[in-house]
């Protein structure tokens, strides 16, 4: 009897242990949040980009706090099933470094109301970037491109294509690619559906659900994504544009082949930060991964773009070498 009872207790303890939430890195006090910055919100009519296009784009702009003035402009493209609101802490970190960040909700995403994403080619996205950098930037400042996942793939293809680059008024001075979808897995999330719990550890319970939940809801987009990813792997980034790539963990990411991404980034000659234990949404991961990723992008931009400021040791609480999950490769 006692042996049977002991076995039951052991099984209960094991089950309880397996049910505990998984974290990236050791448990520590919650990091001090980046001070929120005011973000201006705009509506850009779709007809400003294409004649007769219905609806409008929702665009936010996060600028350095007064009395600072921007030293560079950055256009950020979010990922599939994403929206710009998910990256406000990243935008605030960049703005505090002196960068004016402009980010649109892409077609079919967030509060943008133009036709669905199936109707938009990579050339159209490049034209959108050009429109935004001319309207909300300044021609005398350096231009930076950045993107996460699908947005990182779009930033990559814009840089790789002379035709797409001609849509921009300024040649980009640097690019930041957060797990760009240059090597997408066949089924997002493992089963074709995007979910908070597969995108990152410790998801925000108040965040809006990923939408559209699956690329399969937009079949033209899905085929185009695979074609653009193939092209990205076979073309090269311009050597004169410094590139910073953040990679996830191949054992954790259910959206992109992280090992394939690392091989691609190495072949491109990019600076690479690889984060052990990180899921796909690297900048949204809990301490120490997310804060480290955000700080690392600022450090790279400070080295690549004149005037961008990087304050050392801004991750709070600090990350010791033994606790660090992200390493330069």
N, C-alpha and C positions, 0 to 999 in steps of 0.2 A: 504493500500500500504506500509506504513512505517513498519507495523508489519511483512508483508511478506519479506521486504528487510532485516529487522533485523534478521529474522530466517535464511535467506540465509547466512548472514555474520557470524552468530554463527556456522552454519554448516561448513562453509569454515575454520573457525579458528579451530574447532575440527578436521577436516580432516588434516589440516596442522600439528597439534600437534601429531596426530597419525603417521604421516609420518616421524617424526624426528627419527634419529638413536638411538637405544637402547644401553646403556653402562652398564658395570658392575661397580657399585659404582658411587660416585659423580664425576662430571667433575672437572678435575684439570689440571695443566700444564703437558705437555708430560714428561714422565720420562727420565732422562738422560740414554742413551743406555749404556749397558755393553761394555767396550772397546773391539773391535774385536781382536781376536787372530788368528794367522796363523794356518791353519789346513792342515796337510799333507794328500794327497790323494793317495790311493793305488788301484791296481787291484789284486785280489786274484783269480787265475784260479779255476773254479769249479772242475777240476780234482784233485786239492790239497785236496779236501774234499771227493769226490767220484770218483772212477775210471770211466773214460769215460764221465764225466759230461761236456757238452759243455759250452762255455761262461765263464764269470767271475763275481765276486762280486766287486762292488765299495765300498770302505771302506775309511772313514776319521778318522784321529786321531788328537785330539786337546790336546796339552800339556800345562803345566804351562809356563808362560813367563820366559825367561832367566833373572837372573841366577838360578832361582828355578829349582829343580829337583822333579819329581813326588814322592809323598808319597804313592799313591795307584793307582790301575788301575780300570777303570769302563767300562764295556761293556753295551752299550745302544741298545735296540731293539725298533724300531719305530712301529707305528700302521698300520693297513690296510688302503689303499688309502693315504699313507703318504710317506715321504722320509726323510733322515737324515738332509737335508738342512733346514727343518722347525724348527729344535731345536738348531740351532747354538748359540743362546743367552744363552740357558740353558747350553750347553757344555762350553761356555766361562766362565760362572759363576762357574761351577765345576772346570775348569782348574785353575782359579784364586785362588781357595781354595786348590790347590796342587794336583789335580787329573788328570791323563792322561785318556782321554775319547776316546774310540774306538767304532765306530758306523758303521754298514754296511747298505747299501740299501738291503732290503730283496728281495727274488725272486718275479718277476712281478712288482717290484717297483723301482722308481728312475732310475739310470743308471746301475743297475745290469742286466746282460744278460744271466744268467743261465736259465734252464728250469723253467716254470711257477710254481707258489706257490702250485698248486694242487699236484705237484710231491715231495713236501717236508713235511715230518712228523715232529712232535715235537722232536723226537730223532735226526733228521737231523739238526734242528735248534740248539739243544744242542751241537752237534758236531761242528757246525759253531762257536758257542761261545767259545768252547774249543780251536779250531784252532786259533781264533783271540787272545785269552788271552795268549796263549803260544807264538805266533809270535810277538805280539806288546806290551806285558807286560813284567814284571820281576817277577820271581818266589819268590823273597824275599819281594815283596810288597803285601799288602792286595788286594783282589779282591772284587769288588762291582758289583752287577747286577742291572740294571735299565731298565724300559720299560714303554711305554705309550700305553694304550688301548690293542690291540692285542699283542703288544710287552710286555706289563705288564703281560698278561696271560701267554705268553711263559716263562717269567722269573719265574713266580709262579710255573708253571708245572716243570720246570727244578729243582727248589728247592724241590718240593714235591716228586720227583722220584729219588730213589737211582741209577737207571740205567742211568738217564740223568746226574746226578751229577758225575758219573764216567767218563764222557766225558771231564770233566774239570780237569786241573792240580792242581788247588787250590780250596779249599772249600770257597765259598763266605763268606765275613765277614759282609755284610749287603746287603739289597735290598731296592730299591726305586721303588714304583709302582704308576704311575700316571694314575688314573682311569682305572685300569686293567679290561679287558673284562671278568671278572668271572661271570657276570650276564648280558649278552648282550640282548638288546631288539630285538624282532623278525625282524623288518625292520630298517636298519640303516638309519639315517636321517629322519625317520618318514615315508618314502615311498620307502625304499630300495636303495636310491641313496645318496652318500656322497657329501656334498657341503660345500664350505667355510662358507657360512652364517649360516649353522646349526651346524658347528663345533665350531665356536667361534664368539664373538662379534667383530665388527670393523675388518673384515678380510683384509689382505694385498692384495690390488688390483693387485699387480705384481706377487703374488705367483702362482705357477703352479697349475692347477686344480687337485683335488683329483683323484688319479689313482692307481689301478683300481677303478672305481666309485662305484661298487657294489660287495659285496661278491657273489652275484648270478652269476656273470661272471665266478666264480671259484667254481663250485658246490662241488667238493671234499673238498676244503678248507673250505667252509661254513659248511658242515656236521662235519668236523673235529673240527672246532672252537666250535660248540655247544657241542660236546662230551668232549672236553678238558675243557670247562667252567663248565660242569656238574661235571667232575672229580675234578676240582679245588675247587668247593664248598664242596665236600665230603672228600677231603684230608686236611692235615694240613701242614702249613709251619713249618720247623724245629724250635723248640723253641730257639735254640742257635744262630739263625741268626736274628739280629734286623731288623725289617721291618717297613717301613714308607709308608703309603698309603694316597694319595690325592684323595678326592672325590669331584665330581661335585654336582650341584643342580638338584634334581629329576624333578623339574619343567622346567628345561632348557635343560637337556641332552637328546638327541634323539637317543643315541647309546647304553647306558648302564643304567640299573636300578640302580640309585644312592642309593636308600634306601636299595636295596638288597646288594649292595657293602658295605655299612656301616655296615650292620649286619654281613656280612662275615668277614670284617676287624676286627670288635670287637671280634668275636669268635676266630680269629687267634691270638689275643693279640697284634696286631700291633699298633704302634702310628698312629693316624689318624688326618689329616687336612681336614676339610670339608669347602667348599667354596660356600657361598650363591650367587646365581645369575650366577654361572659359567656354561658355556656350556662344551662340552666334552674335548676340547683341553685346559686344565687348564693352562698349562705353556705358552700358546700363548695368553691368554686373556689380555685385556688392564689393565692399572693401575686402582685399586691397586692389582687386583687378580694375574696376571701373575708374576709381580716382587715379590710379597709376596710368591707365590708358589716356585719360584726359590730360594729365600733366605731361605725358610723353609727347603728345601731339603739339603742345605748346613749346616744349623744348626743341622739337624738330623745326617748327616754324620760326622760332627765334634764331636758329642757326642758318635758315634758308632765306628769310625775308627781312630786309633791313627795317629796323624800327620796332619789330615785334619784341615784346618784353617777356622774359621768363623768370619768375621768382622761384628759387630752389626751395625744396622741402615744403611744398605747399600741400602735400597729402596729409590729412589730419584724420585719425592718428597716424604718425609716421610709420613707414613700412621698413622693418629691418631686412637685411639681406636674406636671413633664414625664412622670413615670411613672404618674400617677394614671389609672385606668381608669373610675372612678365619679364622676359629677358630679351635683350637685343641679340640678333643672330648675324 
